[in-house]
Amino acid sequence: MATNGVLDARERGATLSRLATERFDVLVIGGGITGAGAALDAASRGLRVALVEARDLASGTSSRSSKLVHGGLRYLEQFDFKLVYEALRERDLLVSKLAPHLVRPISFLYPLYKKVVERPYVGAGLALYDAMEGTRRPVPHHRHLTVRGALKMAPALSPTRLAGAMLYYDAQVDDARHTLTVARTAAAHRAVVATRVSAVELLRGPDGIRVTGARVRDEETGHEVTVAAEAVVVCAGVWTDLVHELAGVRAGYRVRMSKGVHIVVPREAVRADTGMIVRTEKSVLFFIPWGERWIVGTTDTDFSGDRAEPAATEEDVDYILAAANRVLAQPLRRSDVIAVYAGLRPLVAAAGEANGSKPTTKLSREHVVDVPVPGLASIAGGKFTTYRLMARDVVDAAVADFGREVPASVTDQMPLLGADGLAAVRAGAGRLAEDYRVPRATVEHLLDRYGTLAGEVLDLIRADPGLAQPLADGHPYLRAEVAYAVTHENALHVEDVLMRRMRLFIESADSGTGVAGEVSTIMGRLLGWSRRRRAAEARRYLDLVAAEQTAPAIGPATAPRAVLAGATAAG
Ligand SMILES: Cc1cc2nc3c(=O)[nH]c(=O)nc-3n(C[C@H](O)[C@H](O)[C@H](O)COP(=O)(O)OP(=O)(O)OC[C@H]3O[C@@H](n4cnc5c(N)ncnc54)[C@H](O)[C@@H]3O)c2cc1C
């Protein structure tokens, strides 16, 4: 039986005591998209599931991606047909059925520079890309564009050497919001989801071999408890090797980290009505429309630093600007850059190859499942787009020796929370606006973020009309969304709200530091924080932003630092 899928941060105590007292079929370690997907897959098969996440849902790679749900055009060139085929199927399933409120089609213009040879080559690739999608088409077919057509859609492109363009379609998503929604859907199927809880030891049964659960630590208090489970599933992304070490096992693969950096620039800095993808020496560069901004990236370099807070360097930003400026008529400057963020790809390498010389651009994006000892299944690699298949495969491996029949995965038939009935709720947006006495634009903003759950946010506004106010000037987020992040989305700290429940960290020139105090006040009212605690929580966010942005000097002069200093004095 499904429940309502509410993750209420105020109920954290009850969640932790369930972890300690119940016996689970599956314990999932890691609350990125893979772990959230595994929890949903297992819970929807009728299994008793717990998920522990050391920090916040999606705080690892799953909030730092290019935010594309795509087949991966460039993998066709690497003849990775299986990966492309599977990813396209998943893309279409998400757009049409599982998450139409979160995953939306997006067009990409692919400029051509070599007369004669390039068009047939790219055209054939795109024809194959489209053909792999099958006959039901939730996203449009690709098109050929002349030079004039290309410049009309993307006046920002330099006409020099331009020989025409192709236009094709993929999809995009708010990666952190999607991960959260998958975790909430798992909770709706009775999974216990606990954040800021780390697995610190894996337990063995009486035979000394089978893994039978984990000792976990509440990172808020340091308190440790034991979670008993028939199988443990490791979905720890770039932390996977460390979790294998906790278990004292050697898995058949290791994870190699590759850093990818994106910059964020204002929409008016690049005049184009479509996303763009351009070739670089090593790979490709995307210009991805993101509300009033562009996300531009990415890089692909080996990484061995701090997994939790990978920082971008001056060289990363210079590389992206140089690659972008090769195709733009009006170059992007450092002062155009609003934000920079870095993420780590958890690429799989054979055990001996982890530190090898194979460039990370060439390492497989396919996923690998391993069962190094009974009771322990682990997965790494893959892509955000294919999380549902990854989840299915790792849960299949985990339950294979349960000695009883476990139903097959059903997630291909299960719309995520907020998806069911979306068309009707969208059609009634005007009526909702009247009923709740808010502007229609507010309802549409909420529908785009919460789907049919938008009414839950509107209910908070009805109870406290002050929450209808915008949180930050020039951004569509409402104060009610901060409250909702606590009462329904398990936000425990200011950074959970500003970095992941909403995306001011990457969307605002001050990274959201200017509203950290306000967010802390709204959260504090609900979570019973003292004045001192509220100031400390705001301060904690400022420190985190400062740590994440140590590297490149970006943006208009010293604006972000001025805000940071001001907030420091206030806090
Ligand atoms: C720059 C970049 C761009 C990308 N772009 C795309 C894209 O456009 N499309 C696409 O499909 N894919 C993309 N990807 C890939 C995709 O983002 C990743 O494959 C995916 O997010 C990995 O998710 P995950 O759950 O495996 O790992 P993560 O999201 O990192 O989750 C692992 C979690 O495990 C937790 N954890 C670790 N140790 C413990 C412990 N001991 N106890 C409890 N919890 C623990 C961590 O805190 C973390 O939250 C991109 C990746 C990068 C880096």
The ligand as an SDF file (V2000), in Angstrom:
LIG
                    3D

 53 58  0  0  0  0  0  0  0  0999 V2000
   29.7190   17.1140  -14.9750 C   0  0  0  0  0  0  0  0  0  0  0  0
   28.7580   15.9830  -15.1280 C   0  0  0  0  0  0  0  0  0  0  0  0
   27.7500   16.0710  -16.0800 C   0  0  0  0  0  0  0  0  0  0  0  0
   26.8510   15.0170  -16.2230 C   0  0  0  0  0  0  0  0  0  0  0  0
   25.8240   15.1620  -17.0890 N   0  0  0  0  0  0  0  0  0  0  0  0
   24.9300   14.1680  -17.2500 C   0  0  0  0  0  0  0  0  0  0  0  0
   23.8120   14.3530  -18.0910 C   0  0  0  0  0  0  0  0  0  0  0  0
   23.5980   15.4330  -18.6460 O   0  0  0  0  0  0  0  0  0  0  0  0
   22.9620   13.3090  -18.2590 N   0  0  0  0  0  0  0  0  0  0  0  0
   23.1640   12.1120  -17.6370 C   0  0  0  0  0  0  0  0  0  0  0  0
   22.3820   11.1910  -17.8800 O   0  0  0  0  0  0  0  0  0  0  0  0
   24.1950   11.9170  -16.7690 N   0  0  0  0  0  0  0  0  0  0  0  0
   25.0660   12.9260  -16.5560 C   0  0  0  0  0  0  0  0  0  0  0  0
   26.0950   12.7850  -15.6740 N   0  0  0  0  0  0  0  0  0  0  0  0
   26.2190   11.5340  -14.9090 C   0  0  0  0  0  0  0  0  0  0  0  0
   25.2670   11.5080  -13.7090 C   0  0  0  0  0  0  0  0  0  0  0  0
   25.1880   12.7650  -13.1050 O   0  0  0  0  0  0  0  0  0  0  0  0
   25.7600   10.4840  -12.7020 C   0  0  0  0  0  0  0  0  0  0  0  0
   25.9240    9.2510  -13.3600 O   0  0  0  0  0  0  0  0  0  0  0  0
   24.7740   10.2810  -11.5440 C   0  0  0  0  0  0  0  0  0  0  0  0
   24.3490   11.5040  -10.9900 O   0  0  0  0  0  0  0  0  0  0  0  0
   25.4410    9.4300  -10.4650 C   0  0  0  0  0  0  0  0  0  0  0  0
   24.5050    9.2290   -9.4340 O   0  0  0  0  0  0  0  0  0  0  0  0
   24.8460    8.2950   -8.2100 P   0  0  0  0  0  0  0  0  0  0  0  0
   23.6200    8.1650   -7.4070 O   0  0  0  0  0  0  0  0  0  0  0  0
   25.4560    7.0310   -8.7080 O   0  0  0  0  0  0  0  0  0  0  0  0
   25.9860    9.0690   -7.4130 O   0  0  0  0  0  0  0  0  0  0  0  0
   25.8280   10.3090   -6.4170 P   0  0  0  0  0  0  0  0  0  0  0  0
   24.8090   11.2590   -6.8750 O   0  0  0  0  0  0  0  0  0  0  0  0
   27.1840   10.8670   -6.1700 O   0  0  0  0  0  0  0  0  0  0  0  0
   25.2790    9.6410   -5.0920 O   0  0  0  0  0  0  0  0  0  0  0  0
   26.0750    8.8880   -4.2170 C   0  0  0  0  0  0  0  0  0  0  0  0
   25.6470    9.2420   -2.8020 C   0  0  0  0  0  0  0  0  0  0  0  0
   26.1910    8.3140   -1.8770 O   0  0  0  0  0  0  0  0  0  0  0  0
   26.3600    8.9990   -0.6550 C   0  0  0  0  0  0  0  0  0  0  0  0
   27.2790    8.2300    0.2010 N   0  0  0  0  0  0  0  0  0  0  0  0
   28.5840    7.9860   -0.0180 C   0  0  0  0  0  0  0  0  0  0  0  0
   29.0940    7.2390    0.9780 N   0  0  0  0  0  0  0  0  0  0  0  0
   28.0890    6.9920    1.8470 C   0  0  0  0  0  0  0  0  0  0  0  0
   27.9880    6.2940    3.0960 C   0  0  0  0  0  0  0  0  0  0  0  0
   29.0470    5.6780    3.6440 N   0  0  0  0  0  0  0  0  0  0  0  0
   26.7950    6.2680    3.7290 N   0  0  0  0  0  0  0  0  0  0  0  0
   25.6990    6.8900    3.2010 C   0  0  0  0  0  0  0  0  0  0  0  0
   25.7430    7.5710    2.0220 N   0  0  0  0  0  0  0  0  0  0  0  0
   26.9200    7.6170    1.3540 C   0  0  0  0  0  0  0  0  0  0  0  0
   26.9200   10.3410   -1.0980 C   0  0  0  0  0  0  0  0  0  0  0  0
   26.7700   11.3490   -0.1100 O   0  0  0  0  0  0  0  0  0  0  0  0
   26.1310   10.6170   -2.3710 C   0  0  0  0  0  0  0  0  0  0  0  0
   25.0170   11.4680   -2.1480 O   0  0  0  0  0  0  0  0  0  0  0  0
   26.9940   13.8310  -15.4520 C   0  0  0  0  0  0  0  0  0  0  0  0
   27.9980   13.7660  -14.4890 C   0  0  0  0  0  0  0  0  0  0  0  0
   28.8560   14.8330  -14.3140 C   0  0  0  0  0  0  0  0  0  0  0  0
   29.8940   14.7820  -13.2520 C   0  0  0  0  0  0  0  0  0  0  0  0
  1  2  1  0
  2  3  1  0
  2 52  2  0
  3  4  2  0
  4  5  1  0
  4 50  1  0
  5  6  2  0
  6  7  1  0
  6 13  1  0
  7  8  2  0
  7  9  1  0
  9 10  1  0
 10 11  2  0
 10 12  1  0
 12 13  2  0
 13 14  1  0
 14 15  1  0
 14 50  1  0
 15 16  1  0
 16 17  1  0
 16 18  1  0
 18 19  1  0
 18 20  1  0
 20 21  1  0
 20 22  1  0
 22 23  1  0
 23 24  1  0
 24 25  2  0
 24 26  1  0
 24 27  1  0
 27 28  1  0
 28 29  2  0
 28 30  1  0
 28 31  1  0
 31 32  1  0
 32 33  1  0
 33 34  1  0
 33 48  1  0
 34 35  1  0
 35 36  1  0
 35 46  1  0
 36 37  1  0
 36 45  1  0
 37 38  2  0
 38 39  1  0
 39 40  1  0
 39 45  2  0
 40 41  1  0
 40 42  2  0
 42 43  1  0
 43 44  2  0
 44 45  1  0
 46 47  1  0
 46 48  1  0
 48 49  1  0
 50 51  2  0
 51 52  1  0
 52 53  1  0
M  END
$$$$
